[in-house]
């Protein structure tokens, strides 16, 4: 029995993989390199001179199938986050050595067979050289070498300008994954987008940096117009993610749509109409940003908002939310939700603004420090977990703020800054 199978069974016995995962791995190894260690095939033996010429490997010569091995590599990659990493690396290394040995042995036999066949076809000069088979082995081994090989960093810069006067509306859409998005203002007339990507070029590439840049070019889409900038990184196995560092002229009015997976998002001091930010795993920071409609969502990370916005929706599944509005003008509404974290709002102009507060927490306390509150619902227990209140004369106030705050595990604090 192959050593790879023994290793998988040992991983199962030690609880490093489940029975279903072990079954998938054994099946994939069987498809790729077989369950049993074969003897080296003997293609051309003594006394074979009278046998017919062959230019293709016979059916009895089994070469590991590249598609099966890529599927095996995908299975190993998919298990990397849920099983013992060291055991998985050891298994992959063992399979790689098995494939290398099998390829070397098979290539020697095939090369010998084809060389002797060519010698027998002295009159077939017009046929040219026989196709080389050496690259087959490299293609088989490459998925396993890539799996644990380090990435290299490559960069791409996108530059341009938006014609027009101050206050012109510009649509900005930035989308990436496994990387951060940082957008900052500057006083230059044009924009600049620095893309830094982690890529895994082909292992036999003589110029990995150039190969990495070519891979990035193939997955990065840039669309620039007089009133819009769109940069999107598509998913691909050869690129493990990219970060965007963006500089935009501060003189324009922006609609911002920023999206990443596994990375933080930071937005600086811009005048915006619409702001939409989404990340699946990372914090969100708005620093002195002005917006009319702001929607922020992360599945795992803090949300910090410092600036001015009339409509704010901030949602995170695991992290705190802090909002520090510099000014409340007209009717403003904040909806703040987290499943695990504290919520804090430090309000400005507390004596001049009317407040309506609807706050609930499942595990934590609620603390309010605002003047002239008239409670409609007030938990009078030792720990306040639900409060519905507003300041006196709220409905007649010119400037007013409605706050709806929800957390399942954490305190809620709303106080004067």
C-alpha positions, 0 to 999 in steps of 0.5 A: 500500500502507498505511503500516502494512504498510510499517512491519510489513515494515520491522520484519520486515527489521530483525529486530524481529518474526518472519515469523509475527508479521508475518503475524499483524499484516498479517492483522489490519491487513487485517481491521481497515482494509484493505491498500490506502488507499481513496479517500473514498467519495462517498455523496451526489453532485449529482443524487442527489435522486431516489434512495431514502431511506436510513437505514442506511449502504450496504454500499459504505461500509466502517467499520473493524470494532471487533472486528477492531481489538480483536483487533489491539490484543490482538496488539500487546499480546501482542507488547509483551514480545518485540519492539522496543517503540519500533517497536511503539508507532510502529506502534500510533500509525500505526494509530490515526491511520489509524483516526481519519482513516477514522472522521472521513471515514466519519462525515462521509459517514454524518452527511450521508446521514442528515441529508438522509434525515431532512429528506426524512422530515418526516412521521416525527416519531414515529420519534425521532432517528436513532442516533448513530454518533460513538461508533463511532469512539471505540470503535475508537480506544480499544483503541490509546489504552489500550495506551500510556496511563498507569494511574491508582491507585484504592483500596478499603478493606475493614474488619470484625472477628472476634467471639470470644476469643483463640486462635480460628482464622481462615481468611485467603485473599488472592489478587491479581496484579501486586501485593504482599501485605503482612500485618502484626499490630496490637492493634486488634480489627478487620481492615483491607484496603487494596487499591491497584489500577492501572486503565485507565478508558475514555478518554472518561470525564469522571471517571476516578477514579470509573470506575476505582473501578467497574472495581475493584468489578467485579473484587474479590470480598470474603467476610467471615464470623465466622471467615474473610476472603477477598479475591480480585482476578479478571483483567480487561483494565481492571485491570492489577493490585493490591496488598494491605496487610492488618492483622489482630488478633494475638490469633487463630490463623490459616490463611493462604493468600496468592497473587499473580503478579508481586509480593512477599509479606510476613507478620509476627508471627502465630501460625499453623497453616497457611501457604501462600504462592505468587507467580510472580515476587517474594520471600517474607518471613516475619518472626517468624512461627510456623507448624506447616505452612509451604509457600512457593513462588516462581518467581523471587525470594528466600525469607527465613524468620525464626521457628518452624515444624515443617514447612517447604517452601520452593521457588524457581526463581531465588533464594536461601533463608535460614532462621533458626529461633528455636527447634526444638521436637519433630520438625521438617523443612525441605525447601529447593530452589532451581535458582539460588541459595544456601541458608543455615540459621542454627540455634538451640540447636545443642548441644541439638538433633539434626540430620539433614542431606541436602545436594546442590549441582551447582555450589557448596560445602557448609559445615556448622558443627554439633557431633558430626556423624557422616557417612554420605556426605561428598564429600572433594574440593576442593569438597564437593557432597554430604553426608549426615550427622547428629549423634550420638544423633539418633534419641534426641533429643527435639528434632530437625531434618531438613534436605533442601537442594538447589540446582543453582547455589549454596552450602549453608551450615548453621551455628550462629546 
